[in-house]
Amino acid sequence: MDTLIDRFINHLSVEKGLSPNTLSAYAQDLQKLTEFIDQKGISGPDRIERKEILLFLSDLKRRALAASSTARILSTLRTFSNS
């Protein structure tokens, strides 16, 4: 998963010209997802299903993340899954 994240961040940097702060936030968001799926024993991104994403978002809510942070993470996941 780390290789995919690195490629994604590089793509956003080169092709989209996103700021270093935005790239860092995206990387942190995806690292949170990586840690979550590792804890659940999911072996790779191709094994992540809708139910895991919903569980991940529920976990974020349980941790009392601000709604704006959760929205940004969801945006990151959408962008990552569409790349």
ZIVENNOR-V288751 format. One record per residue. N is the residue number from 0. RES is the residue in one letter. PHI is phi in whole degrees, -180 to 180 (none if undefined). OMEGA is omega as a letter, one per 30 degrees, with the letter a starting at -180 (NA if undefined). NEAR is the number of other ideal C-beta (glycine too) atoms within 10 Angstrom. Layout:
N;RES;PHI;OMEGA;NEAR  N;RES;PHI;OMEGA;NEAR
//
This chain:
0;M;none;a;16  1;D;-60;l;9  2;T;-64;l;7  3;L;-63;l;14  4;I;-65;l;18  5;D;-60;l;12  6;R;-64;l;11  7;F;-63;a;18  8;I;-63;l;18  9;N;-62;l;11  10;H;-59;a;13  11;L;-64;l;19  12;S;-69;a;15  13;V;-76;a;9  14;E;-83;a;9  15;K;-103;l;10  16;G;65;a;8  17;L;-71;a;16  18;S;-69;l;10  19;P;-57;l;8  20;N;-65;l;8  21;T;-66;l;16  22;L;-61;l;16  23;S;-64;l;12  24;A;-63;l;16  25;Y;-61;a;23  26;A;-62;l;16  27;Q;-65;l;12  28;D;-60;a;21  29;L;-71;l;23  30;Q;-67;l;13  31;K;-60;l;18  32;L;-63;l;21  33;T;-59;l;16  34;E;-63;l;11  35;F;-64;a;18  36;I;-69;l;20  37;D;-62;l;11  38;Q;-63;a;9  39;K;-85;l;13  40;G;77;l;7  41;I;-85;a;16  42;S;-81;a;10  43;G;-172;a;9  44;P;-63;l;15  45;D;-72;l;7  46;R;-99;a;11  47;I;-78;l;19  48;E;-113;a;10  49;R;-54;a;7  50;K;-63;l;8  51;E;-68;l;15  52;I;-64;l;16  53;L;-64;l;10  54;L;-64;l;14  55;F;-61;l;20  56;L;-65;l;16  57;S;-64;l;10  58;D;-64;l;14  59;L;-63;l;19  60;K;-64;l;11  61;R;-62;l;8  62;R;-80;l;10  63;A;60;l;7  64;L;-69;l;16  65;A;-61;l;9  66;A;-58;l;8  67;S;-66;l;8  68;S;-68;l;14  69;T;-63;l;14  70;A;-64;l;11  71;R;-66;l;17  72;I;-62;l;21  73;L;-62;l;15  74;S;-62;l;12  75;T;-59;a;20  76;L;-63;l;19  77;R;-63;a;10  78;T;-62;a;16  79;F;-63;a;18  80;S;-71;l;10  81;N;-93;a;6  82;S;-91;NA;11
//
